[in-house]
Amino acid sequence: MTRAPGPLPTPPPSPLQEVRDERFARHGVRLLLKRDDLLHPELIGNKWRKLMPNVRAARAAGHRALLTFGGAYSGHLRATAAAGRITGLATIGVVRGDELAGRPLNPSLARCAADGMRLHFVSRAAYRLREDPAHLAALRARFGDPYLVPEGGSNALAVHGCTELGRELREAADPPDVAAVAVGTGGTLAGLAAGLGPGRRALGVPVLKGAGLAGRVRALQEEAFGGPRGDWRLDERFHHGGYARVPPVLREFATDFAGRHGLPGIEVIYVAKLLYALTALAGEGAFAPGTTLAAVITGVPGPETVMNPIHPTTERT
Ligand SMILES: *Cc1c(COP(=O)(O)O)cnc(C)c1O
């Protein structure tokens, strides 16, 4: 693994593309796709925006490694491993489920390991202590004082990183009235809403069921900015059964949407649920005629085995 110090690359704003979709057009709504999936080839979309400020902070404080937490199929673990490889920081992943330690790695964890992540399997009981200060101090001591990133990657710096997403939309040649994003932990929405500025709204579509996410978004904005920012709301009707649940109707929707708009595919865990929700909302007349709506495309379709475990062992990231 290379340990390049030096400045971190800053990608240019991701493209904002209009697509013509009859299901929106007939209600007077213009649909734009904010292609955060094209932001960086290896560290996709909001994962780049959330992790890079943490990498900068880790380096500035002299840490040589990042340590974070996730389940066996965590996209956040994969993103952290990739961020470490790209930026020359070592990475340690604390993985829920010590029964996994003796087994072959699933494709998601194999990807982490290939990117140089050291995997530390812990029991569910130990994993539950992931926010306990004494436990975190013990992990720090054990792994040589790594920089800690919370499960799911949403902390104040991550939220600040995602304000860039809002700023890019606000400063676009064709700025949207409403910007919508899929919600896992809520860090991306918290930053997006703050960055959009006055007169624009953010809409979050949770991909997991009943997780108290509005409170999480508020808490993250409090942590990042000291109080609420922006005009945002959640629509919690479109989780399709919970995290990583992809019923046939959603899969068909994703295939059809990709076909209509010449896209290679749609990521199903997050992005398909967002686009499905927006299509349904447009059909309900939820957007006033004349609205310009931007959907943030936060991910790319991945191999089914990685992105959509047949036997999900976890409820979320
Ligand atoms: C992680 C992720 C999200 C959710 O981001 P949060 O900040 O956790 O809400 C959305 N879309 C994709 C593709 C992701 O990988």
The ligand as an SDF file (V2000), in Angstrom:
LIG
                    3D

 15 15  0  0  0  0  0  0  0  0999 V2000
  -24.5080    5.1630    1.9000 C   0  0  0  0  0  0  0  0  0  0  0  0
  -25.4500    5.4400    0.8060 C   0  0  0  0  0  0  0  0  0  0  0  0
  -26.5560    6.3060    0.9630 C   0  0  0  0  0  0  0  0  0  0  0  0
  -26.9910    6.8580    2.3010 C   0  0  0  0  0  0  0  0  0  0  0  0
  -26.2390    7.8980    2.8370 O   0  0  0  0  0  0  0  0  0  0  0  0
  -26.5180    8.3620    4.3380 P   0  0  0  0  0  0  0  0  0  0  0  0
  -25.6290    9.5330    4.5120 O   0  0  0  0  0  0  0  0  0  0  0  0
  -26.0880    7.2180    5.2260 O   0  0  0  0  0  0  0  0  0  0  0  0
  -27.9500    8.6690    4.5110 O   0  0  0  0  0  0  0  0  0  0  0  0
  -27.3410    6.5720   -0.1500 C   0  0  0  0  0  0  0  0  0  0  0  0
  -27.0850    5.9940   -1.3460 N   0  0  0  0  0  0  0  0  0  0  0  0
  -26.0460    5.1450   -1.5230 C   0  0  0  0  0  0  0  0  0  0  0  0
  -25.8460    4.5190   -2.8520 C   0  0  0  0  0  0  0  0  0  0  0  0
  -25.2060    4.8420   -0.4570 C   0  0  0  0  0  0  0  0  0  0  0  0
  -24.1980    3.9710   -0.6520 O   0  0  0  0  0  0  0  0  0  0  0  0
  1  2  1  0
  2  3  1  0
  2 14  2  0
  3  4  1  0
  3 10  2  0
  4  5  1  0
  5  6  1  0
  6  7  2  0
  6  8  1  0
  6  9  1  0
 10 11  1  0
 11 12  2  0
 12 13  1  0
 12 14  1  0
 14 15  1  0
M  END
$$$$
